[in-house]
Every structure is written in C-alpha cells, then in structure tokens.
C-alpha cells in the first residue's frame, strides 16, 4: 500500500504520511493539519503527525533565531505537559530540499496516562514557520525512532518547486 500524500495551495509543504492514515485538513485555514493512524498501537494510542504553519511576522528566518525561540518554549512545555523531559534540542535539517531548522525530542505523559514521545521539527521558510510534531507511545520507540526521521525527510517544501 502506498503512503498518504497531502498537498494544498494553503500549505508551503507536502506531507507524506504512512499508509492507512487519515489526514484532517479541516483546520488548514488556521494553519493546522493532523494525520492519525487509523489503527491504535501500544496502549491504544494512535500515533499522529500534527503540522502547524504560521506567518513569521517580525521573527527572523535564521536557524539561530529558530533555535533560540524553541529554547524559549521549553518552560511552557514543562508547565503544560505532565512529566515533560527534553531529550534533544538542536539544529537539524528537515524536508526536501533540506531546510535548516530545529529538532526536538522529548517525552511526557498524555492525559490518559500513556507515556509518549514526540519528535518535532521546526523550520522557517518562505515567510512561514512550520512545526511538524510526530507523537507515539514510548514503547513503540524502536519503530518510530527511524520512522519519524523518514517522514521528516519526505516533507517536501512547496516553495522549492
């Protein structure tokens, strides 16, 4: 079975999601796209991809500014996500062609008590900030450790066409 491809003129990216995932673009006018596994994985958790896209406004498009802003978001994440633990936060390329951005890896406990992990890439391009967060149950880490990187590499920047 092939992947689910999502492209829309309102987005500066094309997402390639895993096979048999549902893509909800109903929030795209507000910059939100959600892709979710149809089938639950460990602990009944549905792995998902959430992409937000916002106008940069006055924020600089540089990798240093992106990293600084993401470091500044850490206290909010620690306050709002139970058992939040940052594992990695540094510069990383994302998408095709690669755009310099920031990659975050963290763990937390969701509202149902399931320990989850997130891999997040944040990049600024074409006057937009795009954050792609892939979330999965922590016991599924052996699968998602490489799977989330593949999804990040397949994110295609529309502006590159």
KETORVO-267732 format. One line per field, with one value per atom (N, C-alpha, C): residue in one letter; atom name; x, y, z. Coordinates in nm, 3 decimals, decimal comma. Each point is the difference from the previous one (the first is absolute). Layout:
N
code = (a_...)
site = (CA_...)
c1 = (X_...)
c2 = (Y_...)
c3 = (Z_...)
***
This chain:
161
code = (x_x_x_x_x_x_x_x_x_x_x_x_x_x_x_x_x_x_x_x_x_x_x_x_x_x_x_x_x_x_x_x_x_x_x_x_x_x_x_x_x_x_x_x_x_x_x_x_x_x_x_x_x_x_x_x_x_x_x_x_x_x_x_x_x_x_x_x_x_x_x_x_x_x_x_x_x_x_x_x_x_x_x_x_x_x_x_x_x_x_x_x_x_x_x_x_x_x_x_x_x_x_x_x_x_x_x_x_x_x_x_x_x_x_x_x_x_x_x_x_x_x_x_x_x_x_x_x_x_x_x_x_x_x_x_x_x_x_x_x_x_x_x_x_x_x_x_x_x_x_x_x_x_x_x_x_x_x_x_x_x_x_x_x_x_x_x_x_x_x_x_x_x_x_x_x_x_x_x_x_x_x_x_x_x_x_x_x_x_x_x_x_x_x_x_x_x_x_x_x_x_x_x_x_x_x_x_x_x_x_x_x_x_x_x_x_x_x_x_x_x_x_x_x_x_x_x_x_x_x_x_x_x_x_x_x_x_x_x_x_x_x_x_x_x_x_x_x_x_x_x_x_x_x_x_x_x_x_x_x_x_x_x_x_x_x_x_x_x_x_x_x_x_x_x_x_x_x_x_x_x_x_x_x_x_x_x_x_x_x_x_x_x_x_x_x_x_x_x_x_x_x_x_x_x_x_x_x_x_x_x_x_x_x_x_x_x_x_x_x_x_x_x_x_x_x_x_x_x_x_x_x_x_x_x_x_x_x_x_x_x_x_x_x_x_x_x_x_x_x_x_x_x_x_x_x_x_x_x_x_x_x_x_x_x_x_x_x_x_x_x_x_x_x_x_x_x_x_x_x_x_x_x_x_x_x_x_x_x_x_x_x_x_x_x_x_x_x_x_x_x_x_x_x_x_x_x_x_x_x_x_x_x_x_x_x_x_x_x_x_x_x_x_x_x_x_x_x_x_x_x_x_x_x_x_x_x_x_x_x_x_x_x_x_x_x_x_x_x_x_x_x_x_x_x_x_x_x_x_x_x_x_x_x_x_x_x_x_x_x_x_x_x_x_x_x_x_x_x_x_x_x_x)
site = (N_CA_C_N_CA_C_N_CA_C_N_CA_C_N_CA_C_N_CA_C_N_CA_C_N_CA_C_N_CA_C_N_CA_C_N_CA_C_N_CA_C_N_CA_C_N_CA_C_N_CA_C_N_CA_C_N_CA_C_N_CA_C_N_CA_C_N_CA_C_N_CA_C_N_CA_C_N_CA_C_N_CA_C_N_CA_C_N_CA_C_N_CA_C_N_CA_C_N_CA_C_N_CA_C_N_CA_C_N_CA_C_N_CA_C_N_CA_C_N_CA_C_N_CA_C_N_CA_C_N_CA_C_N_CA_C_N_CA_C_N_CA_C_N_CA_C_N_CA_C_N_CA_C_N_CA_C_N_CA_C_N_CA_C_N_CA_C_N_CA_C_N_CA_C_N_CA_C_N_CA_C_N_CA_C_N_CA_C_N_CA_C_N_CA_C_N_CA_C_N_CA_C_N_CA_C_N_CA_C_N_CA_C_N_CA_C_N_CA_C_N_CA_C_N_CA_C_N_CA_C_N_CA_C_N_CA_C_N_CA_C_N_CA_C_N_CA_C_N_CA_C_N_CA_C_N_CA_C_N_CA_C_N_CA_C_N_CA_C_N_CA_C_N_CA_C_N_CA_C_N_CA_C_N_CA_C_N_CA_C_N_CA_C_N_CA_C_N_CA_C_N_CA_C_N_CA_C_N_CA_C_N_CA_C_N_CA_C_N_CA_C_N_CA_C_N_CA_C_N_CA_C_N_CA_C_N_CA_C_N_CA_C_N_CA_C_N_CA_C_N_CA_C_N_CA_C_N_CA_C_N_CA_C_N_CA_C_N_CA_C_N_CA_C_N_CA_C_N_CA_C_N_CA_C_N_CA_C_N_CA_C_N_CA_C_N_CA_C_N_CA_C_N_CA_C_N_CA_C_N_CA_C_N_CA_C_N_CA_C_N_CA_C_N_CA_C_N_CA_C_N_CA_C_N_CA_C_N_CA_C_N_CA_C_N_CA_C_N_CA_C_N_CA_C_N_CA_C_N_CA_C_N_CA_C_N_CA_C_N_CA_C_N_CA_C_N_CA_C_N_CA_C_N_CA_C_N_CA_C_N_CA_C_N_CA_C_N_CA_C_N_CA_C_N_CA_C_N_CA_C_N_CA_C_N_CA_C_N_CA_C_N_CA_C_N_CA_C_N_CA_C_N_CA_C_N_CA_C_N_CA_C_N_CA_C_N_CA_C_N_CA_C_N_CA_C_N_CA_C_N_CA_C)
c1 = (0,084_-0,084_0,090_-0,042_0,082_-0,031_0,088_-0,018_-0,115_-0,044_-0,102_0,072_-0,027_0,063_-0,103_0,046_-0,087_0,071_-0,062_0,051_-0,119_0,022_-0,106_0,065_-0,058_0,064_0,012_-0,075_0,011_0,124_0,060_0,115_0,128_0,111_0,129_0,073_-0,071_0,060_-0,096_0,053_-0,079_0,040_-0,099_0,024_-0,017_0,092_-0,015_-0,017_-0,122_-0,032_0,007_0,013_0,001_-0,129_0,004_-0,121_-0,111_-0,123_-0,118_-0,012_0,048_-0,019_-0,105_-0,076_-0,099_0,064_-0,031_0,051_-0,118_0,004_-0,105_0,055_-0,049_0,043_-0,105_-0,096_-0,108_0,050_0,115_0,055_0,106_0,015_0,110_-0,012_-0,121_-0,013_0,067_0,009_0,068_0,141_0,048_0,136_0,019_-0,106_0,008_-0,036_0,084_-0,024_0,031_-0,088_0,019_-0,013_0,099_-0,005_0,007_-0,088_-0,010_-0,010_0,068_-0,010_-0,143_-0,054_-0,136_-0,006_0,107_0,005_0,080_-0,048_0,077_0,124_0,101_0,122_0,003_0,115_0,016_-0,088_-0,060_-0,085_-0,119_-0,038_-0,113_0,028_0,127_0,037_0,011_-0,055_0,008_0,117_0,111_0,107_-0,056_0,059_-0,054_0,109_-0,035_0,085_-0,085_0,050_-0,068_0,094_-0,050_0,079_-0,071_0,075_-0,052_0,083_-0,067_0,065_-0,050_0,091_-0,037_0,088_-0,053_0,080_0,109_0,118_0,112_-0,015_-0,064_-0,011_0,139_0,032_0,129_0,110_-0,032_0,101_0,099_0,129_0,099_-0,007_0,040_-0,007_0,131_0,089_0,131_-0,007_0,089_0,006_0,028_0,086_0,029_-0,125_-0,080_-0,123_-0,101_-0,008_-0,092_0,039_0,128_0,047_-0,025_0,030_-0,022_-0,148_-0,089_-0,143_-0,047_0,054_-0,039_0,054_0,119_0,051_-0,089_-0,049_-0,089_-0,135_-0,038_-0,129_0,008_0,119_0,017_-0,073_0,006_-0,074_-0,151_-0,058_-0,142_-0,031_0,082_-0,021_0,012_0,096_0,019_-0,119_-0,063_-0,117_-0,127_-0,013_-0,127_-0,006_0,113_0,002_0,050_-0,082_0,035_0,128_0,087_0,124_0,089_-0,011_0,076_0,150_0,069_0,146_0,059_0,079_0,069_0,116_0,009_0,108_0,102_-0,049_0,088_-0,065_0,081_-0,047_0,121_0,004_0,114_-0,036_0,091_-0,020_-0,005_-0,087_-0,013_-0,069_0,041_-0,066_-0,127_-0,098_-0,127_-0,052_-0,063_-0,068_0,089_-0,066_0,067_-0,045_0,094_0,141_0,016_0,108_0,016_0,003_-0,076_-0,003_0,057_0,090_0,056_-0,106_-0,021_-0,098_0,049_-0,095_0,029_-0,075_0,064_-0,065_-0,007_-0,119_-0,021_-0,044_0,055_-0,046_-0,028_-0,119_-0,039_-0,098_-0,017_-0,100_-0,091_-0,121_-0,095_-0,109_-0,092_-0,113_-0,126_-0,078_-0,120_-0,113_-0,112_-0,113_-0,055_0,020_-0,048_0,100_0,115_0,103_0,098_-0,010_0,091_0,130_0,114_0,128_0,020_0,026_0,016_0,131_0,040_0,118_-0,042_0,071_-0,023_0,134_-0,005_0,110_-0,058_0,066_-0,055_0,109_-0,037_0,088_-0,067_0,074_-0,050_0,092_-0,056_0,079_-0,072_0,080_-0,055_0,042_-0,101_0,027_-0,115_0,031_-0,101_-0,092_0,057_-0,079_-0,093_0,016_-0,085_0,086_-0,057_0,061_-0,086_0,063_-0,071_0,057_-0,089_0,039_-0,071_0,077_-0,056_0,036_-0,104_0,019_-0,057_0,084_-0,042_-0,001_-0,116_-0,017_-0,041_0,060_-0,025_0,020_-0,058_0,018_0,147_0,054_0,142_0,043_-0,079_0,044_0,018_-0,058_0,014_0,123_0,087_0,120_0,086_0,019_0,085_-0,048_-0,131_-0,053_0,011_-0,041_-0,011_0,132_0,102_0,130_0,047_-0,015_0,038_-0,118_-0,120_-0,118_-0,027_0,017_-0,026_0,102_0,125_0,103_-0,032_-0,052_-0,038_-0,110_-0,101_-0,108_0,055_0,093_0,059_0,079_0,069_0,076_-0,090_-0,120_-0,094_-0,086_0,004_-0,075_0,057_-0,082_0,046_-0,043_0,095_-0,031_-0,057_-0,122_-0,068_0,075_0,064_0,071_0,119_0,041_0,116_-0,037_-0,128_-0,043_0,020)
c2 = (-0,117_0,117_0,125_0,103_0,121_0,097_0,096_0,102_0,092_0,076_0,102_0,131_0,061_0,127_0,111_0,110_0,114_0,124_0,068_0,127_0,094_0,126_0,099_0,134_0,086_0,129_0,091_-0,028_0,081_-0,038_-0,115_-0,049_0,018_0,027_0,013_-0,133_-0,109_-0,133_-0,102_-0,117_-0,118_-0,107_-0,057_-0,104_-0,137_-0,090_-0,141_-0,075_-0,046_-0,072_-0,151_-0,079_-0,146_-0,052_-0,121_-0,060_-0,012_0,008_-0,018_0,103_0,119_0,108_0,094_0,058_0,102_0,137_0,087_0,137_0,094_0,081_0,098_0,138_0,059_0,134_0,105_-0,034_0,095_0,126_-0,005_0,118_0,073_-0,036_0,056_0,151_0,053_0,146_0,070_-0,070_0,051_-0,056_-0,070_-0,051_-0,134_-0,080_-0,126_-0,117_-0,102_-0,125_-0,114_-0,100_-0,114_-0,128_-0,088_-0,133_-0,101_-0,100_-0,095_-0,142_-0,090_-0,142_-0,046_-0,074_-0,052_-0,105_-0,075_-0,108_0,044_-0,034_0,031_-0,089_0,054_-0,076_-0,034_-0,001_-0,034_0,088_-0,063_0,069_0,070_-0,043_0,060_0,138_0,041_0,134_-0,001_0,103_0,016_0,094_-0,050_0,091_0,109_0,118_0,109_0,098_0,077_0,108_0,126_0,102_0,129_0,102_0,072_0,104_0,133_0,097_0,136_0,089_0,094_0,096_0,139_0,089_0,136_0,100_0,118_0,106_0,041_0,025_0,039_0,140_0,087_0,139_0,060_0,053_0,066_-0,097_-0,127_-0,096_-0,028_0,001_-0,029_-0,145_-0,023_-0,133_-0,077_0,044_-0,063_-0,123_-0,097_-0,117_0,038_0,100_0,042_0,053_0,079_0,054_-0,112_-0,095_-0,112_-0,079_-0,031_-0,075_0,078_0,129_0,083_0,001_0,014_0,001_-0,135_-0,109_-0,133_-0,024_0,048_-0,009_0,080_0,113_0,083_-0,065_-0,096_-0,069_-0,112_-0,039_-0,112_0,019_0,118_0,014_-0,022_0,046_-0,022_-0,149_-0,071_-0,143_-0,073_0,038_-0,064_0,026_0,117_0,033_-0,068_-0,023_-0,047_-0,150_-0,066_-0,144_-0,076_-0,093_-0,077_-0,080_0,003_-0,078_0,035_0,122_0,041_-0,012_-0,060_-0,013_0,022_0,104_0,028_-0,096_-0,065_-0,093_0,058_0,085_0,057_0,126_0,103_0,122_0,065_-0,004_0,058_0,018_0,062_0,022_-0,134_-0,004_-0,120_0,039_-0,059_0,025_-0,084_0,055_-0,069_0,023_-0,104_0,013_-0,012_0,018_-0,008_0,117_0,080_-0,003_0,037_-0,046_0,023_0,148_0,034_0,135_-0,010_0,090_-0,001_0,041_-0,082_0,028_-0,052_-0,040_-0,049_-0,131_-0,095_-0,127_-0,013_-0,036_-0,023_-0,145_-0,065_-0,131_0,009_-0,045_0,012_-0,112_-0,020_-0,095_0,071_-0,052_0,051_-0,104_0,025_-0,089_0,071_-0,066_0,067_-0,004_0,060_0,010_-0,135_-0,103_-0,135_-0,078_0,062_-0,068_-0,081_0,008_-0,074_0,076_-0,065_0,067_0,010_0,121_0,023_0,074_-0,007_0,073_0,087_0,110_0,083_0,029_0,000_0,047_0,118_0,114_0,123_0,070_0,043_0,082_0,133_0,108_0,134_0,067_0,050_0,066_0,127_0,096_0,125_0,017_0,015_0,015_0,075_0,079_0,074_0,085_0,057_0,086_-0,074_-0,132_-0,083_-0,079_-0,028_-0,098_-0,124_-0,112_-0,128_-0,090_-0,051_-0,095_-0,132_-0,107_-0,133_-0,084_-0,046_-0,079_-0,139_-0,100_-0,140_-0,056_-0,053_-0,048_-0,147_-0,078_-0,144_-0,049_-0,115_-0,059_-0,039_0,029_-0,026_-0,143_-0,105_-0,136_-0,024_0,086_-0,016_0,071_0,048_0,072_-0,078_-0,131_-0,069_0,018_0,006_0,022_0,147_0,088_0,141_0,075_-0,057_0,068_0,029_-0,094_0,023_0,048_-0,046_0,038_0,149_0,064_0,144_0,077_-0,047_0,065_-0,013_-0,115_-0,019_0,098_0,015_0,095_0,142_0,036_0,134_0,021_-0,103_0,012_0,011_-0,060_0,003_0,125_0,083_0,124_0,085_0,030_0,073_0,144_0,090_0,143_0,044_0,052_0,045_0,114_0,085_0,115_-0,042_-0,127_-0,047_-0,038_-0,004_-0,044_0,108)
c3 = (0,000_0,000_0,000_-0,064_-0,010_0,112_0,014_0,103_-0,035_0,100_-0,019_-0,028_-0,115_-0,035_0,019_0,060_0,018_-0,053_-0,094_-0,052_-0,013_0,035_-0,006_-0,026_-0,083_-0,028_0,122_0,107_0,122_0,082_-0,028_0,075_-0,081_0,070_-0,069_-0,005_0,029_0,003_-0,059_-0,034_-0,034_0,100_0,068_0,100_-0,063_0,031_-0,034_0,131_0,025_0,124_-0,026_0,106_-0,017_-0,063_-0,054_-0,059_0,105_-0,045_0,084_0,112_-0,025_0,097_-0,054_0,090_-0,037_0,012_-0,096_0,002_0,016_0,105_0,029_-0,031_-0,108_-0,041_0,032_0,085_0,029_0,070_0,064_0,067_-0,080_-0,127_-0,079_-0,019_-0,002_-0,010_0,119_0,112_0,119_0,013_-0,104_0,000_0,067_0,018_0,072_-0,089_0,000_-0,072_0,096_0,004_0,090_-0,081_0,013_-0,061_0,115_-0,003_0,110_-0,052_0,067_-0,032_0,022_-0,097_0,017_0,109_0,013_0,099_0,122_0,120_0,119_0,010_0,063_0,026_0,149_0,060_0,141_0,088_0,101_0,098_-0,066_-0,119_-0,070_-0,056_0,001_-0,048_-0,152_-0,063_-0,144_-0,030_-0,057_-0,039_-0,092_0,007_-0,079_-0,042_-0,100_-0,050_0,005_0,066_0,004_-0,062_-0,099_-0,064_0,020_0,048_0,010_-0,092_-0,059_-0,089_0,038_0,033_0,038_-0,076_-0,020_-0,059_0,099_-0,051_0,086_0,057_-0,073_0,046_0,011_0,116_0,022_0,042_0,020_0,043_-0,112_0,029_-0,104_-0,046_-0,123_-0,061_0,019_0,086_0,015_0,090_-0,020_0,088_0,146_0,023_0,137_0,070_-0,071_0,058_0,026_-0,090_0,018_0,125_0,014_0,117_0,129_-0,002_0,120_0,039_-0,097_0,029_0,055_-0,054_0,049_0,141_0,028_0,138_0,094_-0,048_0,081_0,026_-0,081_0,018_0,104_0,040_0,093_0,132_0,065_0,126_-0,015_-0,111_-0,024_-0,016_-0,076_-0,017_0,134_0,081_0,130_0,093_-0,012_0,083_-0,048_-0,130_-0,054_-0,030_-0,011_-0,030_0,122_0,049_0,120_-0,022_0,096_-0,002_-0,119_-0,052_-0,117_0,026_-0,097_0,008_-0,138_-0,013_-0,126_-0,015_-0,116_-0,027_-0,097_-0,091_-0,102_-0,057_-0,021_-0,066_-0,065_-0,132_-0,071_-0,147_-0,072_-0,144_-0,074_-0,099_-0,082_-0,129_-0,108_-0,128_-0,008_-0,073_-0,016_-0,141_-0,055_-0,128_-0,120_-0,117_-0,128_-0,086_-0,050_0,036_0,147_0,063_0,144_0,036_0,104_0,056_0,140_0,035_0,134_0,100_0,100_0,103_0,134_0,081_0,134_0,021_0,067_0,033_0,151_0,050_0,143_0,017_0,099_0,041_0,149_0,041_0,140_0,035_0,129_0,047_0,100_0,012_0,099_0,019_0,090_0,023_-0,048_-0,087_-0,051_0,102_-0,033_0,093_0,042_-0,083_0,034_0,084_0,029_0,080_-0,083_-0,131_-0,087_-0,016_0,025_-0,027_-0,151_-0,047_-0,143_-0,027_-0,124_-0,046_-0,116_-0,015_-0,117_-0,067_-0,129_-0,084_-0,076_0,011_-0,061_-0,079_-0,119_-0,084_-0,020_0,017_-0,023_-0,100_-0,108_-0,103_-0,044_-0,044_-0,051_-0,145_-0,084_-0,142_-0,065_-0,099_-0,078_0,089_0,106_0,088_0,094_0,010_0,086_0,097_0,118_0,090_-0,003_-0,028_-0,006_0,110_0,083_0,103_-0,028_-0,013_-0,020_0,122_0,071_0,121_-0,022_0,020_-0,012_0,142_0,042_0,136_-0,003_0,090_0,005_0,143_0,033_0,133_0,018_0,117_0,026_-0,029_0,033_-0,034_-0,150_-0,084_-0,145_-0,054_0,088_-0,040_-0,099_0,013_-0,099_-0,144_-0,020_-0,135_-0,041_0,089_-0,034_0,003_0,061_0,002_-0,142_-0,089_-0,139_-0,084_0,032_-0,079_-0,001_0,114_0,004_-0,082_-0,003_-0,081_-0,148_-0,041_-0,140_-0,038_0,086_-0,028_-0,011_0,088_-0,004_-0,129_-0,046_-0,125_-0,122_0,009_-0,113_-0,005_0,105_-0,002_-0,114_-0,098_-0,118_0,008_-0,015_0,006_-0,134_0,000_-0,120_-0,068_0,078_-0,055_-0,085_0,012_-0,074_-0,143_-0,031_-0,133_-0,104)
***
